[in-house]
Amino acid sequence: MKRRIASWENGHGSPDDFYGPLLCEALQLTAAELGLSQLTRQDTQFLQAEYPVSPEAAMSTVGQLWQADLNGYEPLIQSEPSEPAWNEASLRWLVAPEPAPPGGHDGSGIRVGLADVAAIKSTSEMFAQLDDRFGGDHARHAVIQYLSRDVAPLLGGRYKESVGQALFSTVAEATLLAGWMSYDACHHGLAQRYFLQALRFAQDGKDRRLAGSILSAMSHQATFLGRYTPAATLARAARMGISGVATPTLMAQFHAMEARALARTGDRRGCERALSEATRALESRNHGDEPEWISYFDQAELAAEAAHCFRDVNSARQAVAHAENAMSGSHVRSDFFATMVLADAHLRAGEPEEACQVALEALDLGEQLKSGRCVSYLAEFRTHLAELGNMAAVRELNEQAAEHRLWIAAAPPSHRA
């Protein structure tokens, strides 16, 4: 950024439509006062949490989001999610007409082939593995940099219809990953905006299965943020929107997301009904018919979702039973969450010694994770733990956990050094 400013000061070019508004805001001057004639207003349209009206709008918006994210633009990084945006996105996607074929662009853009699409997919898979193992805040900036530098030019390139469809679907998957990582880092407004762009890319890539999974991710985030009604609506929209092409695993995931939302509202009957549907669907799956990106959702993952549900409807013993079956051994962050739910369930079942022991196991498991959500789970557990007072098990846990990074991050403000 310093080199850019020095270049502008020396008369080499001028700030573009992204950097110009940022300079106006930082210097508290108008575009006219800075001599930026091309900027008649502070263009922050990309900050709006809206479902893009066209693939071109999605490409423009997501490109600006990537740049703003990389430059640490605080109004974006600290933005809050919009509840109307969730509702609008699910409705607009459900009723959207068949998209026009993504036939590429005229002009001088680079030629894009299926080898380029395969490269994006392989790179995204590598980043997804890092996300799973080390948390969303570990390589999040590297993902955004890759998307901004290497993927954005491909979106504006020249390609045949078949390549364009594959490109948009693959970019949707990569942008979904950026959304998940931002959500895991607790940049919730930013995550929602990535989810919205991903949904539009999936629509234009004619990948309804992936679009349904994106709505499911939005539902997951909405539940985490306490927006339970839109969370349930998003899960139902996902199920309805892909009913003609759904696979058993996808339907299981959508039912599980609905169950999570209903559990938080106290609707135990509705929650249990949704969990039963999820179990029935997962039992009927055929691995060969499932998209590769949903393969992680297995019996252990469903058990973890059920454990969350039964914990939230105050059925601690059932929560313990499901959480004990939720350890996959291959997904570090998911296993951390399941272990923390098990600890919390033991606590609610009146078993503080077991709760403290399990919490310590979770800390050991999650030592390498950089995840705001993990910190949030621990903070909630610490709040419940504090209600037990100064009993021996609590003192011992506090002593043994004192040097754990996540434990320190989850401490109440008054306990931090």
C-alpha positions as CSV (number, residue, x, y, z in Angstrom):
1,M,0.0,0.0,0.0
2,K,2.9,2.4,0.8
3,R,4.3,1.8,-2.7
4,R,1.0,2.6,-4.2
5,I,0.7,5.9,-2.4
6,A,4.2,6.9,-3.3
7,S,3.5,6.2,-6.9
8,W,0.3,8.3,-6.9
9,E,2.2,11.1,-5.1
10,N,4.8,11.1,-7.9
11,G,2.1,11.5,-10.5
12,H,2.0,7.9,-11.7
13,G,-1.7,7.0,-12.1
14,S,-4.3,7.6,-9.5
15,P,-6.3,5.6,-7.0
16,D,-8.8,3.2,-8.5
17,D,-12.5,2.7,-7.6
18,F,-11.4,0.6,-4.6
19,Y,-8.5,2.6,-3.1
20,G,-10.0,6.0,-3.9
21,P,-13.0,5.7,-1.5
22,L,-10.7,4.3,1.2
23,L,-8.4,7.4,0.9
24,C,-11.4,9.7,1.0
25,E,-12.5,8.1,4.2
26,A,-9.1,7.9,5.8
27,L,-8.3,11.6,5.0
28,Q,-11.8,12.8,5.7
29,L,-11.8,14.6,2.3
30,T,-14.1,14.5,-0.7
31,A,-13.1,13.0,-4.0
32,A,-13.1,16.5,-5.5
33,E,-10.8,17.8,-2.8
34,L,-8.4,14.9,-3.6
35,G,-8.6,15.6,-7.3
36,L,-10.2,12.2,-8.0
37,S,-12.6,13.2,-10.7
38,Q,-13.6,9.7,-11.5
39,L,-15.1,9.3,-8.0
40,T,-18.3,11.2,-7.5
41,R,-19.3,9.4,-4.3
42,Q,-17.8,7.0,-1.9
43,D,-18.5,3.8,-3.6
44,T,-19.1,1.2,-1.0
45,Q,-21.8,-0.8,-2.7
46,F,-19.8,-4.0,-2.3
47,L,-20.4,-3.7,1.5
48,Q,-24.1,-4.3,1.0
49,A,-25.2,-7.8,2.0
50,E,-27.2,-8.6,-1.1
51,Y,-27.8,-11.5,-3.4
52,P,-26.1,-10.5,-6.7
53,V,-28.6,-9.8,-9.5
54,S,-26.3,-11.3,-12.2
55,P,-23.0,-13.2,-12.6
56,E,-21.3,-10.0,-13.6
57,A,-22.5,-8.4,-10.4
58,A,-21.2,-11.3,-8.4
59,M,-17.8,-11.2,-10.1
60,S,-17.5,-7.4,-9.5
61,T,-18.6,-7.6,-5.9
62,V,-16.6,-10.6,-4.8
63,G,-13.5,-9.1,-6.4
64,Q,-13.9,-5.9,-4.3
65,L,-14.6,-8.1,-1.2
66,W,-11.4,-10.0,-1.7
67,Q,-9.4,-6.8,-2.1
68,A,-11.0,-5.1,0.9
69,D,-10.5,-8.3,3.0
70,L,-6.8,-8.5,2.1
71,N,-6.4,-4.8,2.9
72,G,-8.0,-5.2,6.3
73,Y,-10.9,-2.8,5.5
74,E,-12.5,-2.5,9.0
75,P,-16.0,-1.6,7.9
76,L,-16.1,-5.0,6.1
77,I,-14.1,-7.1,8.6
78,Q,-16.2,-5.8,11.5
79,S,-19.5,-5.8,9.7
80,E,-22.5,-7.6,11.1
81,P,-24.7,-10.1,9.1
82,S,-28.0,-9.0,7.8
83,E,-31.1,-11.1,8.6
84,P,-33.0,-9.8,5.6
85,A,-30.2,-10.9,3.4
86,W,-30.6,-14.5,4.5
87,N,-34.3,-14.4,3.7
88,E,-33.9,-12.6,0.4
89,A,-31.1,-15.0,-0.8
90,S,-33.1,-18.1,-0.1
91,L,-36.2,-16.8,-1.8
92,R,-34.4,-15.3,-4.8
93,W,-32.5,-18.5,-5.3
94,L,-35.6,-20.7,-5.1
95,V,-37.6,-18.7,-7.7
96,A,-34.7,-17.8,-10.0
97,P,-35.2,-18.6,-13.6
98,E,-32.8,-20.9,-15.5
99,P,-29.5,-19.0,-15.7
100,A,-28.0,-18.0,-19.1
101,P,-25.2,-20.3,-20.2
102,P,-21.9,-18.9,-18.8
103,G,-20.3,-18.6,-22.3
104,G,-17.4,-16.4,-21.3
105,H,-16.5,-12.9,-22.4
106,D,-15.4,-11.2,-25.6
107,G,-12.3,-9.1,-25.5
108,S,-8.7,-9.7,-24.4
109,G,-9.3,-11.9,-21.3
110,I,-7.2,-14.9,-20.9
111,R,-8.4,-18.2,-22.3
112,V,-9.7,-20.6,-19.7
113,G,-9.8,-24.4,-20.0
114,L,-10.8,-27.3,-17.8
115,A,-7.2,-27.6,-16.7
116,D,-7.5,-24.2,-15.0
117,V,-10.7,-25.3,-13.3
118,A,-9.0,-28.5,-12.1
119,A,-6.2,-26.3,-10.6
120,I,-8.7,-24.2,-8.7
121,K,-10.4,-27.3,-7.3
122,S,-7.1,-28.9,-6.2
123,T,-5.9,-25.8,-4.6
124,S,-9.2,-25.3,-2.8
125,E,-9.0,-28.9,-1.5
126,M,-5.6,-28.2,-0.1
127,F,-6.8,-25.1,1.7
128,A,-9.8,-27.0,3.0
129,Q,-7.5,-29.6,4.6
130,L,-5.6,-26.8,6.3
131,D,-8.8,-25.3,7.5
132,D,-10.0,-28.6,9.0
133,R,-6.7,-29.2,10.7
134,F,-5.7,-25.8,11.9
135,G,-8.9,-23.7,11.9
136,G,-10.3,-21.0,9.7
137,D,-7.9,-18.2,11.0
138,H,-4.8,-20.2,10.0
139,A,-4.7,-19.8,6.2
140,R,-7.7,-17.6,5.6
141,H,-5.7,-14.7,4.1
142,A,-3.8,-17.1,1.9
143,V,-7.1,-18.4,0.5
144,I,-8.3,-14.9,-0.2
145,Q,-5.0,-13.9,-1.8
146,Y,-5.2,-16.9,-4.1
147,L,-8.8,-16.1,-5.1
148,S,-8.0,-12.5,-5.7
149,R,-4.8,-12.9,-7.6
150,D,-5.2,-16.2,-9.5
151,V,-9.0,-16.9,-9.7
152,A,-10.4,-13.4,-10.4
153,P,-8.6,-13.1,-13.8
154,L,-10.1,-16.5,-14.8
155,L,-13.6,-15.3,-14.1
156,G,-13.1,-12.5,-16.5
157,G,-11.5,-14.7,-19.1
158,R,-12.7,-16.4,-22.3
159,Y,-14.2,-19.8,-22.1
160,K,-16.7,-22.2,-23.7
161,E,-20.1,-22.8,-22.1
162,S,-19.1,-26.2,-20.7
163,V,-15.9,-24.7,-19.2
164,G,-17.8,-21.7,-17.9
165,Q,-20.3,-23.9,-16.0
166,A,-17.5,-25.9,-14.4
167,L,-15.6,-22.7,-13.6
168,F,-18.6,-21.0,-11.8
169,S,-19.4,-24.2,-9.9
170,T,-15.7,-24.6,-8.7
171,V,-15.4,-20.9,-7.8
172,A,-18.6,-21.2,-5.8
173,E,-17.1,-24.1,-3.9
174,A,-13.9,-22.1,-3.3
175,T,-15.9,-19.0,-2.2
176,L,-18.0,-21.2,0.1
177,L,-14.7,-22.2,1.7
178,A,-13.7,-18.6,2.2
179,G,-17.1,-18.0,3.8
180,W,-16.6,-21.0,6.2
181,M,-13.2,-19.8,7.2
182,S,-14.4,-16.3,7.8
183,Y,-17.3,-17.7,9.8
184,D,-14.9,-19.8,11.8
185,A,-12.8,-16.7,12.5
186,C,-15.9,-15.0,13.7
187,H,-15.9,-12.3,10.9
188,H,-19.6,-12.9,10.5
189,G,-20.7,-10.1,8.2
190,L,-17.8,-10.9,5.9
191,A,-18.7,-14.6,5.9
192,Q,-22.3,-13.9,5.0
193,R,-21.2,-11.8,2.1
194,Y,-19.0,-14.6,0.8
195,F,-21.8,-17.1,1.2
196,L,-24.1,-14.8,-0.8
197,Q,-21.6,-14.6,-3.7
198,A,-21.0,-18.3,-3.6
199,L,-24.7,-19.0,-3.9
200,R,-24.9,-16.8,-7.0
201,F,-21.9,-18.6,-8.6
202,A,-23.5,-22.0,-7.8
203,Q,-26.7,-20.8,-9.5
204,D,-24.8,-19.7,-12.6
205,G,-22.8,-22.9,-12.6
206,K,-26.1,-24.8,-12.5
207,D,-25.0,-26.7,-9.4
208,R,-28.1,-26.9,-7.3
209,R,-26.7,-29.4,-4.9
210,L,-23.8,-27.1,-4.0
211,A,-26.2,-24.2,-3.8
212,G,-28.3,-26.1,-1.2
213,S,-25.1,-26.8,0.8
214,I,-24.4,-23.1,0.8
215,L,-27.8,-22.4,2.2
216,S,-27.1,-25.0,4.8
217,A,-23.9,-23.2,5.7
218,M,-25.9,-20.0,6.1
219,S,-28.3,-21.9,8.4
220,H,-25.4,-23.1,10.5
221,Q,-24.1,-19.6,10.9
222,A,-27.5,-18.2,11.7
223,T,-28.0,-20.7,14.5
224,F,-24.6,-19.9,15.9
225,L,-25.5,-16.2,16.0
226,G,-28.9,-16.9,17.7
227,R,-31.0,-16.2,14.6
228,Y,-33.0,-19.4,14.9
229,T,-36.1,-18.7,12.8
230,P,-34.1,-17.7,9.6
231,A,-31.8,-20.6,10.4
232,A,-34.7,-23.1,10.2
233,T,-36.0,-21.3,7.1
234,L,-32.6,-21.6,5.3
235,A,-32.4,-25.3,6.0
236,R,-35.9,-25.9,4.7
237,A,-35.2,-23.8,1.6
238,A,-32.1,-25.9,0.9
239,R,-34.2,-29.1,1.2
240,M,-36.9,-27.7,-1.0
241,G,-34.6,-26.2,-3.6
242,I,-32.8,-29.4,-4.5
243,S,-35.6,-31.9,-4.0
244,G,-35.3,-33.1,-7.6
245,V,-31.5,-33.7,-7.4
246,A,-31.0,-34.3,-3.7
247,T,-28.8,-37.0,-2.4
248,P,-29.4,-38.8,1.0
249,T,-26.3,-37.2,2.6
250,L,-27.4,-33.7,1.6
251,M,-30.9,-34.3,2.9
252,A,-29.5,-35.6,6.1
253,Q,-27.4,-32.4,6.5
254,F,-30.3,-30.1,5.8
255,H,-32.6,-32.0,8.3
256,A,-29.7,-31.8,10.9
257,M,-29.4,-28.0,10.4
258,E,-33.1,-27.6,10.9
259,A,-32.9,-29.7,14.0
260,R,-30.1,-27.5,15.4
261,A,-32.3,-24.4,14.9
262,L,-35.4,-25.9,16.4
263,A,-33.5,-27.2,19.4
264,R,-32.4,-23.7,20.2
265,T,-36.0,-22.5,20.1
266,G,-37.0,-25.2,22.6
267,D,-39.1,-27.2,20.0
268,R,-38.1,-30.6,21.1
269,R,-40.7,-32.5,19.1
270,G,-39.8,-30.7,15.9
271,C,-36.1,-31.2,16.6
272,E,-36.4,-34.9,17.2
273,R,-38.5,-35.3,14.1
274,A,-35.9,-33.6,12.0
275,L,-33.1,-35.7,13.5
276,S,-35.1,-38.9,12.7
277,E,-35.4,-37.7,9.1
278,A,-31.7,-37.0,9.0
279,T,-30.8,-40.5,10.4
280,R,-33.2,-42.2,7.9
281,A,-31.7,-40.3,5.0
282,L,-28.1,-41.0,6.0
283,E,-28.8,-44.7,6.4
284,S,-29.9,-44.9,2.7
285,R,-26.9,-43.2,1.1
286,N,-24.8,-44.6,-1.6
287,H,-21.3,-43.2,-1.4
288,G,-20.8,-43.4,-5.2
289,D,-23.7,-41.0,-5.8
290,E,-22.6,-38.3,-3.4
291,P,-20.7,-35.1,-4.3
292,E,-17.1,-35.4,-3.0
293,W,-17.4,-32.2,-0.9
294,I,-20.2,-33.6,1.3
295,S,-18.3,-36.9,2.1
296,Y,-17.3,-35.5,5.5
297,F,-20.9,-35.6,6.7
298,D,-21.1,-39.1,8.1
299,Q,-22.5,-40.9,11.1
300,A,-20.0,-39.2,13.4
301,E,-20.9,-35.8,12.1
302,L,-24.6,-36.5,12.5
303,A,-24.0,-37.8,16.1
304,A,-22.2,-34.4,16.8
305,E,-25.2,-32.5,15.5
306,A,-27.6,-34.6,17.6
307,A,-25.4,-34.0,20.7
308,H,-25.7,-30.3,20.1
309,C,-29.5,-30.6,19.8
310,F,-30.0,-32.7,22.9
311,R,-27.7,-30.4,24.9
312,D,-29.8,-27.5,23.8
313,V,-33.1,-29.1,24.8
314,N,-31.6,-29.9,28.2
315,S,-31.5,-33.6,27.7
316,A,-27.9,-34.0,29.0
317,R,-27.8,-37.8,29.1
318,Q,-28.8,-38.1,25.5
319,A,-26.3,-35.4,24.6
320,V,-23.5,-37.4,26.3
321,A,-24.5,-40.6,24.5
322,H,-24.4,-38.9,21.1
323,A,-21.3,-36.9,21.8
324,E,-19.4,-40.1,22.7
325,N,-20.2,-41.4,19.2
326,A,-19.2,-38.1,17.5
327,M,-15.4,-38.5,17.4
328,S,-14.2,-39.1,13.9
329,G,-10.5,-39.2,14.6
330,S,-9.8,-37.5,11.2
331,H,-11.4,-34.0,11.5
332,V,-9.6,-32.1,14.2
333,R,-11.9,-29.1,14.6
334,S,-15.1,-31.2,14.4
335,D,-13.7,-33.5,17.1
336,F,-12.9,-30.4,19.2
337,F,-16.5,-29.2,19.0
338,A,-17.9,-32.7,19.8
339,T,-15.5,-33.0,22.7
340,M,-16.6,-29.6,24.1
341,V,-20.2,-30.5,23.7
342,L,-19.5,-33.7,25.6
343,A,-17.8,-31.7,28.4
344,D,-20.8,-29.3,28.6
345,A,-23.3,-32.2,28.6
346,H,-21.4,-33.8,31.5
347,L,-21.6,-30.5,33.3
348,R,-25.3,-30.2,32.8
349,A,-25.8,-33.9,33.9
350,G,-24.2,-33.0,37.2
351,E,-20.9,-34.7,36.5
352,P,-18.3,-31.9,37.0
353,E,-15.3,-34.2,37.3
354,E,-16.0,-35.9,34.0
355,A,-16.7,-32.5,32.4
356,C,-13.4,-31.1,33.5
357,Q,-11.5,-34.1,32.3
358,V,-13.1,-34.0,28.9
359,A,-12.6,-30.3,28.6
360,L,-8.8,-30.8,29.2
361,E,-8.8,-33.5,26.4
362,A,-10.5,-30.9,24.1
363,L,-7.8,-28.4,24.9
364,D,-5.1,-30.9,24.0
365,L,-6.9,-31.7,20.8
366,G,-7.4,-28.1,19.8
367,E,-4.0,-26.7,20.7
368,Q,-3.2,-26.1,17.1
369,L,-6.5,-24.6,16.1
370,K,-6.9,-20.9,15.3
371,S,-10.6,-20.5,15.5
372,G,-12.9,-17.9,16.9
373,R,-15.7,-20.5,17.2
374,C,-13.5,-22.8,19.3
375,V,-12.9,-19.9,21.6
376,S,-16.6,-19.2,21.8
377,Y,-17.3,-22.8,22.8
378,L,-14.7,-22.6,25.5
379,A,-16.0,-19.3,26.7
380,E,-19.5,-20.7,27.1
381,F,-18.2,-23.7,29.0
382,R,-16.1,-21.5,31.3
383,T,-19.3,-19.5,32.1
384,H,-21.1,-22.6,33.1
385,L,-18.1,-23.9,35.0
386,A,-17.9,-20.7,37.0
387,E,-21.3,-21.4,38.4
388,L,-19.8,-24.4,40.3
389,G,-17.7,-22.2,42.4
390,N,-14.3,-23.2,43.8
391,M,-14.7,-26.9,43.8
392,A,-11.6,-29.2,43.5
393,A,-12.2,-30.3,39.9
394,V,-12.6,-26.8,38.7
395,R,-9.4,-25.6,40.5
396,E,-7.5,-28.5,39.0
397,L,-8.8,-27.8,35.5
398,N,-7.9,-24.1,35.8
399,E,-4.4,-25.0,36.9
400,Q,-3.8,-27.6,34.1
401,A,-5.3,-25.4,31.4
402,A,-3.7,-22.2,32.4
403,E,-1.1,-22.3,29.6
404,H,-3.4,-23.4,26.8
405,R,-3.8,-20.7,24.2
406,L,-7.5,-21.3,23.6
407,W,-8.2,-21.4,27.3
408,I,-6.5,-18.1,27.8
409,A,-8.4,-16.6,24.8
410,A,-11.7,-17.8,26.2
411,A,-11.1,-16.2,29.7
412,P,-13.5,-13.5,30.9
413,P,-12.0,-10.0,30.4
414,S,-11.4,-9.7,34.2
415,H,-9.3,-12.8,34.2
416,R,-7.0,-11.8,31.3
417,A,-3.5,-10.5,32.0
